[in-house]
Amino acid sequence: MSESRAVPPLLSRMVAIGAAAAALLMPSSLTGPASAAPDAPAGSGAAAEPGYYLVTSADRQPAVLAHALERTGFDVLEGPMDHGVPVLADPAAVARLQQRGLSVQYTGPLYQPVSRSTRADTNTYYGGYHTTAGHEAHNTQVSTAHPDLVKLYTIGQSWLKTQGRGGHDIQALCITKIQQGDCELTNTGRKPKFTVMSQMHARELATGELSYRWIDHLVNNYGTNTDVTALMNSTELWVIPIANPDGVDIVASNSTRPVAQRKNAHDNGCTGTGRGVDLNRNSSYHWDVNQGTKCDETYPGTGAASEPETRGIQNFLATIYRDTKPAADFSAASKSTTGAFLTVHSYSQLDIYPYGWTNQLAPNNNDLKAIADAMARANHYDVVHGDGGLNYFAPGATDDWIYGQLGVPGYTIEVGPSSGSCGGFFPVYSCVNSFWQLNLPAYLAAAKAAAAPYPTGR
């Protein structure tokens, strides 16, 4: 596997942002003791529970403000900053923001109404979302029922499991019409490979459900649906339904008001959702120590691939995909590359292609964008790269790692809108139906591209 030796170029505008943010973080900045919760908009209930807000400053540009908020421990979210910096905040955090003279506008609740179930079901929560145990049971059931179509693997361990404190194995399924040599942990198989990975960020509930449905769609339609049958005859379809199982356990620990845990469960002295490492900043490609301090939501860990989840996933992907790209960041992957990779996140309705650590175009840009465009024709999301749409760079992300290190085209889909009952991290469970209808054809488009993702080599 090739190593990246290039140092990420710092764009001049980001240097300016960093300097301005540093000034903002001086003693008159966003730190300070919390006061009583602010008044909520009439009827909104915002003072009583966490919610989504837009934060603005009279004398700071949104990008500068976002950088400062992130560096002082606020939960800055992805999304356009045309009207302010989107944050997730509880009443105490809102009070701290207002104490520093910032304008804070409530845009909606974190939680949607969900009925309390009287039936004991340890495999679902929040109206139907599956726990880690629920996904594991599903994986076992599917692989047992369809041995000619499915192989189930353990590809790594969660942080808690490495500590002997419970935790989970990280599981991956290979789905195809299995012939001799198929679904082996090797990169020499005859079929191209397409991998979907979800819930790397534990609180992004809908993403795991889409993997659950993708698995069922494949195995239940083989032999009856022409497109599915052709795809499974020609391609290995790998699925990592839960990339952050310890984090999902934390999220699901409250069945009607899930915990907004983004990171894994690595004990680092931080309380609440500050605990852990952001696995999507922890890869060994352009890992960046400046992504956040240990209690920040984007804390990248103590070093590149410091977390067992990251190492397990990277080692697995490097085992099943051929390395077709020279080490230099802007050297193109070979035209003979096969395979594709998709990591699913929420929210913002975006189809994202490499790179995410810089705004410079990747060397295979035309072909990379063509696949993203094909996904967008299906799900009608915006196509972006770099910091486009997200308003911050993502060094150490998995989709960049698989392209930058191995040459395999890597994509992120950000599922769902930013507002309404289907918006945010915790949409009503019934919203998964519409997400599935939109994104199934996007998954299929990416899977079909795995046979020859770089037809032009550009």
N, C-alpha and C positions, 0 to 999 in steps of 0.2 A: 504494500500500500504506500502510495507516494506521500511525502511530507511537504507541507507548505512552508517555504522559507521566507516568503515575502512579508514585510511588515505592513499592516494596513495603512494606506495613506490617509492622513487627517486632512479633510477638506477645510479650506480657509474659513468657510462660514461656520463650521463646527467648532473651530478654535475660538472664533469670536463668541459663539454661544457659550462655550465653556468658561471663558473669561467673564462674560456678563453674569453667568450663573454664579460664579464664585463670589462676585460682588454682592449678589442678592443673598448669599448665604452667610454674610457677615452678621454681627450681633443683631442688627435690625431686621433679620430675615424671618423665615417661617417657623422657627423654633420657638418654644416658650410653653408655659403651663397652659393646660386646657381650662376653659371657663365653662359656664353653663351652656347647654345646647342652644343653638340659635332658633329664632322663630321659624317655623316652617311655612311654606306657602299654604294658603287656606285650603283645608281639606286634603292636603297631600300626605300627611303623616310623616313627613321627612324628618321631623325632630325625634321621632320615636324609634327609628330603625335605620340601618344603612341604606344608602341610595346612590344614584348616579347624579353627578353635578358637572357644570361647566364653570371653570375658574378663570377670571380675567384680572388683569392688572392695568392700571392707568398708564404706567410708564415702562412696561416690559412687553416685548414681543412674545407671542405664544410659545415659540420654540425655546426661548430663554427661560420663560416661566416654567414650562414643562420639565426642563432639565433640572431646575432648582427644586421643584416639588418632588421629583423623583429622588433627588439626593438628600432630601430631608425626610424620607420615609413615607411619602404619600403614595397611594396606589394610582399612578397615572396609567390611563388606558389607551389602547390604540384607537385611531379614528381621526377624522378631519378636525382641524383646529380653527376652522373659519369663524366660529363663534365663541371660542374659548378652549381651555385645556380640559378634556374629559377626565374625571377622577371618580373613583369609588370611595365613599367616605361615610363614616358613622358621625353621629352628632358631635362628639368630642373633636374629631378631625375638622369638621366644618367650623367649629368655634375657633380653632387655632388658625385656620385660614382667614377668617374674618378679623381676628385680632390684629393681623398684619396688614390690614387695609385692602385685602383682596375682595373682589366681588364674586359671590358664590351663588349660582343659579341652579335650583333643583330641577332635574329633568325626568326623574322617574324612580320607582322603588327597585331595590335589588330583588325582592321576593315577589312572586305572584301567588294568589290565593291557591291553596291546595287542601283538599279535605283530609282529615286525619283518618287513616285506615284502622278499622278495628281488627283486621286480620293480621296475625303475626306473619310477616314475610321479610326474612332477613336478606332476600336477594334483590329487593327493589326499595326505592325511597322517592320522596318528592313527586308522587303521582305516577310513578312507573319507571323512573330511571334505574338502571341496574347497578348494584354495588360491585365491587371487585369480585366478591364471592359469586355473585350472579353471573358475571362474565366467565369466571372460571368453570362454573357448572355448565354453562352453555358451550364453552369450548370442548369440554369433555364429552358432552352429549352428542355434539355434531361429529366429532372425530370418531366416536364409537359407532354411531349410526351409519356413517359413510366412509368406511375404510378404503374404498376404491377411489375416493375423491379428496380425502382430507388426511393430513398428518399434523399432529400437535407436538410442538417442541417447547422446551424451556430454554430461553436464550440468555438469561441473567437473573439477578436477584435484586430485590429492593434493599434500601439502606437498612431498614429495621431487620430484615432477615439476615443480613451480613453481621448484625450485632447480636444475633440470637434472641431477638425481642419480638418474635412473631414475624410479621411481614409476609412477603409473597415472592414466588417466582414470577418472572416476566415471561409471558407466554406468546408464542407466535404460531399461527396456523398456515400451512401451505395447502392451497385448494387448486386442484387441477384433475383432469382425468389421468390417474396415476399409471404410468407405464414404467418399465424398468429404467432406473436412473433418475426418475423424476422426484422432486421434493427432497433431494438430499442436500446436506449442508456442504455444498461445493459450488464453485463458479464454472464448472465444466459441463453442466447439464445442457441438454439440447434445446430447452425452451427458454425464451426470454422471461424475465421476472418483473413483476409489478408488486410493490409493497404499499399498503395503506397503514398508517400509524395514527392512533388517536389518544386523547386524554394524557398527553405529556404534561399539560397544565391541567391539574386535577379538577378545577372548578368549571371547566368548559364542558358541561354535562352532555350537550347534544352530540359531541364528537364521538364519544364511546357508543352511543346508540346507533349512529350511522354505521360504525363498524359491525355492530351486532346485526343490523339489517343487511349489510353487504354480504356477510357470511351466509345468512339464510337465503338471500336472493340467489347466490351462486349455487349452493347445494340443492336447493329446491327446484331450480329451473334447468338443471342439466338434463339433457335428453328431450326436453319439451320446448324450450325457447332456443330458437336458432342462433341468435347472437351469443347467448350465454354458453351454449354448447360449443360453438366455434372457438370462443375465447378460452374455455377451459381445456379444449383439445390442444391448443397451441401455446398457452402461456401459463406459467406458475404464478398464482395470485396469492401473495403472502399478506397476512393481516396481523398487526400487533394491536389488539383492541384496547389494552390499558398499558400505557408506557410508564405510568406513575402510580402503581397500585397503592402504596402507602398513603399518598396524597388523596386518592379517591376514598380511602377508608376515613380520613379526617373529614372530607367533604360530607360523606354520607352519615357521619356520626349523629347528625340531627336530621331526622327524616322529613320534617316539614320546613325547616329553615337551614338549608345546607350551609356548611362553613365555607367561606370564600378562600380556600387554600389553593394557591397556584403552584407552590414549590413541592419538593419531596419532603420527607419527614426527618431529615438529618438534624439532630439536635445541635444547635449552635448558640444557645443561650438566649435566643429571642423568644418572645411570647406571642401567642396568637398565630396569625397567618404570617408573621415575620419569620417563623421557624422554617429552615430548609434552604435548598439551593434551587434556583431556576434551571431546570434541566435543558431548556431551550436557549440557554446562554453558556452551557457547560461543555460543549463539544470541543474537540481538539483542533478545530479549524477556526483561526482568528479569535480564539478565546481572549477576552479583554478584561483585565483586572478592574478597569474603570467602570464596569457596568453597574456597580452598586456595592454598598457595604452590606454586612451580613444580614441585617434585618430588612433590607430593601426587597421589593418584589422581584427585581431583576438581578439579585445577587448571583454571580457566576460561579461561586465556589472558591476553594483555596487554590485551584489550579485547573488546567485543561483536563477534562475527563476525570475529575476528582471523584465523581459519584458512580456507584456500582451500576445504577440504571443506565447511565451514559455509556459506560464501558461495555456492558452487555449488548446494548443496541448497536453500537459502532462495530464491535467485533462480529456480531451476527451479519450485519450488512456487508462488511468487508469480506466475509466468508462466501456469501452467495452472489456478489456482483464482481465482475472483472474490473480491474483498475485500468482505465484507458486514457488517463489524462496525465500529462507531465506535471511536475511539482509546481511550476510557476502559476500564480493566480490567473494570469491572462494568456496562458497557453491553452489552445483548444483541445477538447476531448476528441478522440478518434471518431471518424465517420462510421467505423465498424462497431461503435458502442451499442449495446443493447440494454434494455431495462428502463424503468422509471420508478419514482418514489414520490409518495404523497403523504404529508403530515397535515392533520386536520385540527384546526383551532377554531375559537370563536372569540369575538364576533367582529363584523365590519363588512361582510359581503364582498370579499376580495379574493382574487386568484393571483397568487404571488409567485414570481419566478426569480431565479438567481440573478444577481447577488443581493443579499440583504444586509451585508456589512459595509457596502459602499454604493454610491450612485453611478459608478463607472459600469459600463456594459460588460457583461461576461463574454468570453470569446465565442461561444456558440449562441450568441444572443438571438439571432433570427429564428433558429430552430427551437430554442427554449421558449421564445415568445409564441411561436406558432402553436405549440401544445397548450400553453396557457390560454390562447385565444380560442382554441377548440373547446376547452373546458368552459370558457365564458359564454360561448354560444349556447351551451346547455344550461348553466345556472344563472346566467345574466348578471354575474358579478363583474366588478371593475378589475382590469388586469394592471398590475403594478409590479415594480421591482425596487430595490434600494430602500429608501425611506418613504417611497410614494404611498400615500394612503395611511400609513402607520405613523408617520411623523417622528420616527426615530429609527436608528439603525439597529440591527440585531446580530452583532458578532457572536459567534459560538452557537448559532442555530443549526439544527440537524439538516435542513434542506440545503443550506450552503455547504455543510460538511460533505454530504454525499456527492455533490457536484464538484466542489473544489478539490476533494481528495481522490475521488474515484472516477469522476467524469460522468456519473449517472445523473440525468436530469432530475432535480428535486423541486418539489412544489409545496406550497402551503395554501390550503383553502381556509379562509376565515368565514365561518358559517353564521348566518343570521344577522338581523338588523340590530341597530343600537338602541331602539326604543320600542315600546309597545309590549304586549303580553308575550310576543315571540322574540323580544329583544334581550340583549345582555347575556350574562353567564347562566342565568337560571330561568329559561323560558318555560312556559307551561308545557307539560309533557306532550300534549297533542300537537304542538308545533313541530315535533320531530317528523310528523307525516309530510308537511310541506317541505321541510329541509330535505327529506329523502327524495321526494319527487323532483326537486330541482337538481340535486347533486348526484343522483344515480347516473344520469347520462354523462356528467362531468367525470365521474370515476371511470366509466366505460371508455370515454375518449382518451384519458391518460393511459389506461391499461392497453388499449389497442396501439398506442404510440410506442409501447415498450419494445416492439419488434425491431424498429428502426427509427429511433428518436431524432437522429441528425441526418436527414436525407440530403441536405445541401452541404453539410459540414460547416455551416456558418452560423 
